[in-house]
Amino acid sequence: MSLIRMSSPHVTRSNTSSSVMRLVLLAMIPGILALTLFFGWGTLIQIAVCLISGLAFEALALKLRGLPVSRYLGDYSAAVTALLLAVSIPPSAPFWIGIVGMFVAILFAKQVYGGIGNNPFNPAMVAYALLLISFPVQMTSWNLPYVLSGSDGWSIPALSESLSLIFAGSSQVMDAYTGATPLDILRNRDGFTTEEMWRSNQTLIEGTAAYHALSAAWFMGGIYLIYKKVFTWHTPVSILGTLGLVSAIAYGVDPSNFVDPFNHLTLGATMLAAFFIATDPVSSATSNRGRIVFGIGIGLLIFTIRTWGNYPDAVAFAVLLMNLAAPMIDHYTQPRSYGHKRARFGPKGE
Amino acid sequence: MKVFSFHGGIHPPENKKQSTRAEVRHLATPKTLVIPTQQHLGLAADPVVSVGEKVLKGQMIAEPVGRISASLHAPTSGTVTAIEELPVPHASGLTAECIVIESDGLDQWIDHQAIDYKSIERNELLHRIRQMGIAGMGGAGFPTDVKLNLSSDHIVTTLIINAAECEPYITADDMLMREHASEILEGVKIIQHLLKPIKTLIGIEDNKPNAIRALNEALANTDIDLDLVVVPTKYPSGGERQLIQLLTGVEVPSGKIPADIGIVMQNVGTAQALHRAINHGEPLIQRIVTVTGEAVEHPGNFWALIGTPFSDLLSAADLKPGAMHRLVMGGPMMGVAAETDAIPVIKTTNCLIAATESEMPEAPAAQPCIRCGMCEQACPAQLLPQQLYWFAKGKEFEKAKNHNLFDCIECGACAYVCPSSIPLVQFYRFAKSEIRAEALEQRKADHARERFEARQARLEREAIEKAERRKARAAEAAKAQAERKNQSSSESGNSDTAALKTAAAVARTKLKKAEVALKNAQDKGLDGVDTLQSTVEKLKQTATEAEQALKSSTTASTSNAAPSKSDPKADKPDLKALKQQVSIMRTKLKKAEAAEDKDLNEIKTLKARLEEATQAHTDADHALIELANNAGIDLKQLRIDVAMAKVAVTKAERMISKSDDEKEQETLKTELTSAKSKLAQLETQLKPYE
């Protein structure tokens, strides 16, 4: 008889890395739905653009590297990167923003380092940061939530308008739909206090509900992923906890010049970052303690850059900076092994 | 009882229900039993039977070797047909020494009896356990007598009986507990008698309600101080270190054994075997083996004799032909895949899984590590499997060792959860074996270096000693030579002394002989006594004269202390001897330089002596030339003339031998004679200066 001779273990759990990625895509659906509901068809079109270009670039890179294209495309990692970038960029951004972004994300932030599992930085965030710095106008013309534009109540514009915005880039339509984000408004107060802004600004009064709902959608998706054990609670809890704590302290000291913690957590991309961006396993710290330190760092950086930095939303930079620090965090947060008195601390002996 | 927890762990599908439906069956005695001599940790046992010998059931067929070893016994009566290398159940698939017994179908027991372990000495009981071949039956096979042989002042705080059986598919211990719970407890009593633990615990997983019930019933009926602790089902809670942490909350320090912290663990199967050995006199010759998997029709448990081939077990469970794709010895997490079913059951074989392809498919191709950290979440030893994988892959073994690679128990939980299907445990095994091989190389290299250094030191020492000896000898020789030079002024004087010595000796011997003859003649009253007497007188006179002469000459020569530089021979230096001396020195030097271990000092001295000899030769040559000059002869020219004359002679001779013509020969012959005469003349001229 011919028996297969293999080394133990002889059974394995059925999940694969592609199934993990698919779960992440699934968990992004509520957020994408919220984006479409409040901000129009733009997000879906961006997703299509990013997906197609991302998969194309990944296939090209794999071919150049001589690897089996279908196997590596089938692990859905390019799809996750595409979606993350698509929901980060303004829904009415021109189509080439998405293409350039995916080019950078796939080829320069991932494949050049050796493909999946080897990238030191979060690819979507590298692309976002590069786009933000290179094309500030296009990247900062955010849509207003449709609850504000148009006449009364909800009015989601037609698909054709969104398509023309993205692919043709007509500026008149642009002005009607875009405006500053709440975080933008709260930053550039021109001397007014935050309470005054809250009372006077139209976007802040009516528009923040949309953003709160959007954050809630990301939060739901994130909780689902924790339940499915795709990642542990450490990163999201430490990001949100740190940001909430620091902003609460600042707000408590001077409410007129700082944004309150609730809005810090629900405006901007905080929830998206906490559950979908910072939890990218490849570029974050490995051990649980490391993840807590990683999250604390991100939270602090988000608050700092938002309050005193140049850009209203700091998530991308915060994540990238902590990605840089992740290896060192790993050195200093190793777990204590069974039978040893103390954990290894520091890179000595490495 | 409080139950603690251990880090990580997984919950693979249990697959235990298939094999616990029926009672444990007894497998029929196979025709041939193959008993490997190494079924335990430590040294292999040494066979004490020979081929062709008849053995009885339970007879010892191999004795333990060294401290850590176990004995082997014939599982049934029969004949030993061979002691040879045969395939054994080992991951390597290699062969090892086995004792083959052909059963005679009688199943005849050897005389055996129980002993009252409470009344015998501790050492005697341990010896008995060793003679009964009891080894750990949980999987490692550590000889039980060694494990229980703790010194009498070694305090055992906790004795833990491992009934967890955490691996999927295996139900051997479960069935043993269901059917022989009281025997297990009796065995535990023996262990308690030896170790005197403060507390005894049985750790069992909660997926075995029937076994728990059986144990509780047995506990109620047995007088024993023992606590049954039920732990939640999680793999690998049956691992020694994990179960200790579960039941006591204590971690065994890395690199140490549980006995170092006062804890001893034994498997339930070992306890039952102890009971059979001590209380019934039956050595370890059989065990329960689970035969399961989708490729067998009727999975279940069997009492199988040690040495039963796997094929017997598989057919007893009704193996479906062609269905078995993988045969695993042990559980699916840590078991070893076997290549053939012709290998025998040994003391540590607890399960056979005959798996179909769908049940245990080949692992998918490994994908890149996405650093998700699930392996870390699952590792019961709280290691960083991800880092160990990177280091093992990159062959950075120092780093892997520093990340506690050797604390890995190879349970396979990390590989089980890995979403990229990376064969993590294989990487760790590879890294461990590479590190061990490196350590072995290092030890060998160190050993070789030490030996080399010792040899170098020895050679140096010898060289120094040799040089000293030569120096001493040279000094002695110089002294002796100086002494000899001082002894006499002329050679005749020396030769005179020698002659006188011999003369005296001869005279003495002659005198002695004559005296003896005279005595003989006088005693026997022979004729010619007078002549003899006169001869004796004469000889006596000669002898005394000779002695006198010798005495006077030696005193005369010792007073002659002046060195004899005016030796007539010194006028004419012996050029040939000096030339010989030069060539001798040259060869000696060449030899010393070509030698393997050059002694530089020796070479230096030889060079000096060569120079001396060459100098002496040149001096002698110049002296001769001068001497010749004084007589009016150009020695150089004379030498050249002699050489040319020799050449002319040789040439003439050759021409003669070459030519055929008689007339030519005549002329050549006359030429030859003239050449020869010329040569003779020149040679006589040269002779005084040779």
Interface residues (C-beta under 8 A of the other chain):
Chain A: M1 L3 I4 R5 M6 S7 S8 P9 H10 V11 T12 R13 N15 T16 S17 S19 V20 R71 D75 S77 G114 G115 I116 G117 N118 K229 F231 T232 P281 V282 T286 S287 N288 Q334 P335 R336 S337 Y338 G339 H340 K341 R344 G349 E350
Chain B: F6 H7 I10 P12 P13 A91 G93 P168 R241 Q245 E251 V252 P253 S254 G255 K256 M324 H325 R326 L327 V328 G330 P332 M333 M334 G335 V336 A337 A338 E339 T340 D341 I353 A355 M360 E362 A363 P364 A365 Q367 P368 C369 I370 R371 C372 G373 M374 E376 Q377 P380 A381 Q382 L383 L384 Q386 Q387 E398 K399 N402 H403 N404 D407 E410 G412 A415 Y416 V417 C418 P419 S420 S421 P423 V425 Q426 R429
